[in-house]
C-alpha cells in the first residue's frame, strides 16, 4: 500500500514512527470496505460509514513524525499523525502483571522495531482517522439520536471537555425502545434522575475493549463502581446485562461503545423508591398522604433527613403530627422541613451549620460530635435539630438521604421566649427577668445550651439565697452564666466516657462544666439531665435536677458562700 500510494520515498527519507497493521488486519479491513460498497446506501448510512479515507491518507494516518519509543509514552498521550489525525495511547494492566499498550484502542502487538530512520510498532488493526470529538460523533451517529437528546436535556454536555479523556457507554435507540414510554418521556425531559442515569454511563478515562479481559471494574464520573466482562464466547457486557454491540468508536477526547440496554443504577432511583427500598414506610406514607411524592421525586440536588419508622412512635412526635392532621398545608410544611437544599453527604458536613430547608426557607441545625473517650478529635456522630443521624448517604437521583431517629419539629421561639413561656421554668424566668442575660438569650446570632434547674431544684436553695437571687441581678447573672454553655450540646452528642476522660465544655462565665454519660443517664456539672433537647431557634435547653453552684470559696475562716464570686 505504501508503494501503490507513492509514499515509498517519504518512508525511506523521513524520520517516522510507523504503526503497522498486520496483513490479517489489513485483509479484514479491506473485506469490510468491499462489503460496505456492496450494500444499499440506506444500510450504509445506518452503519454510520462515511466516505472512506483515501488509501494514501490511510497510510499517512499510521505514521507519526519523529522517533517515538514506547518507553517515552504515558497513558492518555495524544499524538498527531502525518495525516493530522489524533492517535491516543493507553496502557492497561494484564493478568500476568505486565502492561498492554493500545493506539486508538488497537492493541500494539510488537513494539520498538528499530530502523535507520525510525521505529516500527506492529498493531492488530487498522487505525481509522480521528478528527472529531465524541459529542460531535454522538450528534451525527444515526443509532444515538435518542441518547443525544437525553444527554443534551440532562445538561451534562458542558462537563465533557474537548481536551478530556472519556469513555461513553452509549445506549442505542433500540436500547431506549426497551423502556416503558413514560420513562423515556421523563428521560427526554431531563427530569431529576436523568443526569444520574447518564453519568453512570460515562467514565473519566479511556477504556478500550481490548482492556476488558475476563471481569474488570472501573468507576463512573459519579464515583460508582462499574462492572465490565468479557464472556467465554467473546461477548462484552456492561454492568452484567447490557451487551456492548459496537466497540472503540474513537474521538479526539475519548471513545464510545454502543450498548443495547440502558442501565439504571440504584443511585438513580426516585426518592420515593429509595425510601421504600430502605423501609422508611411511615415517612413515605406521610408523603403520599399530603400529596408530595411526585413533587419530591422531581426535585434535584436536595438532601432528605428521613425519620425512621421508630421515630414515629415517639410520644412527642405523635402528638405533634396529630395536631396537624386537620391542616394539610401545615402537615406539608412539616414534611418539607425534612428536605434541605443542596446535596450534602456525610463527608461534607460541618459543625453548627444552619441548613436551609424547603419549608419556607426555615433552617435546621447540624452538629457534629466525638463520642470517643480518648480520640476527641475524631468526629463520629451527627445530629440535626438534636435528632441523631443513624443512617448515611443513601443516594437517589442526584440527591442524598440520611436517616434520623426523631421527627424534625421546627422551633418557633428563641431561648428567652421558650423559658418565659414555660411554667416549668418559672423560677428561672423570674431570676433572669431584667438581667443582661435576657438580651443574650434573645440574640438569634448565638448558639447556646441552657441548663435549667427545675422549680423544685431552686426551692431546695436556702430561702435567703433564693431571695437574694431574685433581688440582686448582678449575682443572679454570675450564677446563671454557670448554666449557659457556649455551644450547642445535644444529648445524642454526649458519649459514655471512661474514667478520667470527662468532656469539658466552656460556660459564659469562662469556666467549664464536665459532661458525661453513665448508662442512659447524662450528667452535666454534677447535675442529672431530666429532659433533653428542648429546641429553640438559637440553641437548646436541657432540664436538670439541681442548681450548679460556682466552684469557688471565700477567704479562709469564712467557709463556702454561694454568692462569693
Secondary structure as the mmCIF struct_conf table of DSSP 4:
data_model
#
loop_
_struct_conf.conf_type_id
_struct_conf.id
_struct_conf.beg_label_comp_id
_struct_conf.beg_label_asym_id
_struct_conf.beg_label_seq_id
_struct_conf.end_label_comp_id
_struct_conf.end_label_asym_id
_struct_conf.end_label_seq_id
TURN_TY1_P TURN_TY1_P1 UNK A 2 UNK A 6
HELX_RH_AL_P HELX_RH_AL_P1 UNK A 8 UNK A 13
BEND BEND1 UNK A 14 UNK A 14
STRN STRN1 UNK A 16 UNK A 21
HELX_RH_AL_P HELX_RH_AL_P2 UNK A 23 UNK A 38
BEND BEND2 UNK A 39 UNK A 39
HELX_RH_AL_P HELX_RH_AL_P3 UNK A 41 UNK A 46
TURN_TY1_P TURN_TY1_P2 UNK A 47 UNK A 48
BEND BEND3 UNK A 51 UNK A 51
HELX_LH_PP_P HELX_LH_PP_P1 UNK A 52 UNK A 54
HELX_RH_AL_P HELX_RH_AL_P4 UNK A 55 UNK A 60
TURN_TY1_P TURN_TY1_P3 UNK A 61 UNK A 62
STRN STRN2 UNK A 63 UNK A 65
BEND BEND4 UNK A 66 UNK A 66
HELX_RH_3T_P HELX_RH_3T_P1 UNK A 70 UNK A 72
TURN_TY1_P TURN_TY1_P4 UNK A 75 UNK A 76
STRN STRN3 UNK A 77 UNK A 80
TURN_TY1_P TURN_TY1_P5 UNK A 82 UNK A 83
BEND BEND5 UNK A 84 UNK A 84
STRN STRN4 UNK A 86 UNK A 93
TURN_TY1_P TURN_TY1_P6 UNK A 95 UNK A 96
BEND BEND6 UNK A 97 UNK A 97
STRN STRN5 UNK A 99 UNK A 103
TURN_TY1_P TURN_TY1_P7 UNK A 104 UNK A 105
STRN STRN6 UNK A 106 UNK A 115
TURN_TY1_P TURN_TY1_P8 UNK A 116 UNK A 117
STRN STRN7 UNK A 118 UNK A 123
BEND BEND7 UNK A 124 UNK A 125
BEND BEND8 UNK A 132 UNK A 132
HELX_RH_AL_P HELX_RH_AL_P5 UNK A 134 UNK A 140
HELX_RH_3T_P HELX_RH_3T_P2 UNK A 142 UNK A 144
HELX_RH_AL_P HELX_RH_AL_P6 UNK A 145 UNK A 153
TURN_TY1_P TURN_TY1_P9 UNK A 154 UNK A 155
HELX_RH_3T_P HELX_RH_3T_P3 UNK A 157 UNK A 159
BEND BEND9 UNK A 160 UNK A 160
TURN_TY1_P TURN_TY1_P10 UNK A 162 UNK A 163
STRN STRN8 UNK A 166 UNK A 171
HELX_LH_PP_P HELX_LH_PP_P2 UNK A 172 UNK A 172
HELX_RH_AL_P HELX_RH_AL_P7 UNK A 173 UNK A 177
TURN_TY1_P TURN_TY1_P11 UNK A 178 UNK A 178
BEND BEND10 UNK A 179 UNK A 179
HELX_RH_AL_P HELX_RH_AL_P8 UNK A 181 UNK A 188
TURN_TY1_P TURN_TY1_P12 UNK A 189 UNK A 190
TURN_TY1_P TURN_TY1_P13 UNK A 192 UNK A 193
HELX_RH_AL_P HELX_RH_AL_P9 UNK A 194 UNK A 199
TURN_TY1_P TURN_TY1_P14 UNK A 200 UNK A 201
STRN STRN9 UNK A 202 UNK A 203
BEND BEND11 UNK A 204 UNK A 205
HELX_RH_3T_P HELX_RH_3T_P4 UNK A 209 UNK A 211
BEND BEND12 UNK A 214 UNK A 214
STRN STRN10 UNK A 215 UNK A 219
TURN_TY1_P TURN_TY1_P15 UNK A 221 UNK A 222
BEND BEND13 UNK A 223 UNK A 223
STRN STRN11 UNK A 225 UNK A 230
TURN_TY1_P TURN_TY1_P16 UNK A 232 UNK A 233
BEND BEND14 UNK A 234 UNK A 234
STRN STRN12 UNK A 236 UNK A 238
TURN_TY1_P TURN_TY1_P17 UNK A 239 UNK A 241
STRN STRN13 UNK A 242 UNK A 251
TURN_TY1_P TURN_TY1_P18 UNK A 252 UNK A 253
STRN STRN14 UNK A 254 UNK A 259
BEND BEND15 UNK A 260 UNK A 261
HELX_RH_3T_P HELX_RH_3T_P5 UNK A 266 UNK A 268
BEND BEND16 UNK A 269 UNK A 269
HELX_RH_AL_P HELX_RH_AL_P10 UNK A 271 UNK A 277
TURN_TY1_P TURN_TY1_P19 UNK A 278 UNK A 279
HELX_RH_AL_P HELX_RH_AL_P11 UNK A 281 UNK A 290
TURN_TY1_P TURN_TY1_P20 UNK A 291 UNK A 291
HELX_RH_AL_P HELX_RH_AL_P12 UNK A 293 UNK A 297
TURN_TY1_P TURN_TY1_P21 UNK A 298 UNK A 298
BEND BEND17 UNK A 301 UNK A 301
STRN STRN15 UNK A 302 UNK A 307
HELX_LH_PP_P HELX_LH_PP_P3 UNK A 308 UNK A 308
HELX_RH_3T_P HELX_RH_3T_P6 UNK A 309 UNK A 313
HELX_RH_AL_P HELX_RH_AL_P13 UNK A 315 UNK A 324
TURN_TY1_P TURN_TY1_P22 UNK A 325 UNK A 326
HELX_RH_AL_P HELX_RH_AL_P14 UNK A 328 UNK A 336
TURN_TY1_P TURN_TY1_P23 UNK A 337 UNK A 338
STRN STRN16 UNK A 339 UNK A 341
BEND BEND18 UNK A 342 UNK A 342
HELX_RH_3T_P HELX_RH_3T_P7 UNK A 346 UNK A 348
TURN_TY1_P TURN_TY1_P24 UNK A 351 UNK A 352
STRN STRN17 UNK A 353 UNK A 356
STRN STRN18 UNK A 357 UNK A 357
TURN_TY1_P TURN_TY1_P25 UNK A 358 UNK A 361
STRN STRN19 UNK A 363 UNK A 369
BEND BEND19 UNK A 373 UNK A 374
TURN_TY1_P TURN_TY1_P26 UNK A 376 UNK A 377
BEND BEND20 UNK A 378 UNK A 378
STRN STRN20 UNK A 381 UNK A 384
TURN_TY1_P TURN_TY1_P27 UNK A 385 UNK A 386
STRN STRN21 UNK A 387 UNK A 396
TURN_TY1_P TURN_TY1_P28 UNK A 397 UNK A 398
STRN STRN22 UNK A 399 UNK A 404
BEND BEND21 UNK A 405 UNK A 406
BEND BEND22 UNK A 413 UNK A 413
HELX_RH_AL_P HELX_RH_AL_P15 UNK A 415 UNK A 420
TURN_TY1_P TURN_TY1_P29 UNK A 421 UNK A 421
HELX_RH_3T_P HELX_RH_3T_P8 UNK A 423 UNK A 425
HELX_RH_AL_P HELX_RH_AL_P16 UNK A 426 UNK A 432
TURN_TY1_P TURN_TY1_P30 UNK A 433 UNK A 434
BEND BEND23 UNK A 435 UNK A 435
HELX_RH_AL_P HELX_RH_AL_P17 UNK A 436 UNK A 442
TURN_TY1_P TURN_TY1_P31 UNK A 444 UNK A 445
STRN STRN23 UNK A 448 UNK A 453
HELX_RH_AL_P HELX_RH_AL_P18 UNK A 455 UNK A 459
TURN_TY1_P TURN_TY1_P32 UNK A 460 UNK A 460
BEND BEND24 UNK A 461 UNK A 461
HELX_RH_AL_P HELX_RH_AL_P19 UNK A 463 UNK A 471
HELX_RH_AL_P HELX_RH_AL_P20 UNK A 473 UNK A 480
HELX_RH_3T_P HELX_RH_3T_P9 UNK A 481 UNK A 483
STRN STRN24 UNK A 484 UNK A 485
BEND BEND25 UNK A 486 UNK A 487
HELX_RH_3T_P HELX_RH_3T_P10 UNK A 491 UNK A 493
STRN STRN25 UNK A 496 UNK A 496
HELX_LH_PP_P HELX_LH_PP_P4 UNK A 497 UNK A 498
TURN_TY1_P TURN_TY1_P33 UNK A 499 UNK A 500
STRN STRN26 UNK A 503 UNK A 506
STRN STRN27 UNK A 507 UNK A 507
TURN_TY1_P TURN_TY1_P34 UNK A 508 UNK A 509
BEND BEND26 UNK A 510 UNK A 510
STRN STRN28 UNK A 512 UNK A 518
TURN_TY1_P TURN_TY1_P35 UNK A 519 UNK A 520
STRN STRN29 UNK A 521 UNK A 524
TURN_TY1_P TURN_TY1_P36 UNK A 525 UNK A 526
STRN STRN30 UNK A 527 UNK A 536
TURN_TY1_P TURN_TY1_P37 UNK A 537 UNK A 538
STRN STRN31 UNK A 539 UNK A 544
BEND BEND27 UNK A 545 UNK A 546
BEND BEND28 UNK A 551 UNK A 551
BEND BEND29 UNK A 555 UNK A 555
TURN_TY1_P TURN_TY1_P38 UNK A 556 UNK A 557
BEND BEND30 UNK A 558 UNK A 558
TURN_TY1_P TURN_TY1_P39 UNK A 562 UNK A 563
#
